[in-house]
Amino acid sequence: MKLSKLDILFSKYVRLKAGGYCQKCHQFKGYSGLQCAHFNGRLRHTTRWDERNVAALCANCHYEIDNHVTAKASLRAELFDSVTIEEVDRLSYMTIKDHPIDKEALEKYFKEQIQLFDNLD
């Protein structure tokens, strides 16, 4: 799957926000050692760039949650409350027609957030 500019910005933001730590095993992996792992797949555009649908994970933990439904559900429940999970699941089954996404606004938001992290250095 080809990554768009928005995908790249979103992934960078998620990994920076995690501070270099895997959100599952809590080991420090650094920015480049993390991956942006989606709970509801990236094909669901209504939640593809939703912070409540992802975790920053090391490669081993990403593999584990993608291949073990119980591990994925457990991590998701650890990171988000049940109301948030239900809302994201509801949104993930909507179409873009029902829940339009303003990609330009999202790009702007993630650029601004990344800039805030860059200014911390």
Order of alpha helices (4+ residues) and beta strands (2+ residues): alpha-beta-beta-alpha-alpha-alpha-alpha
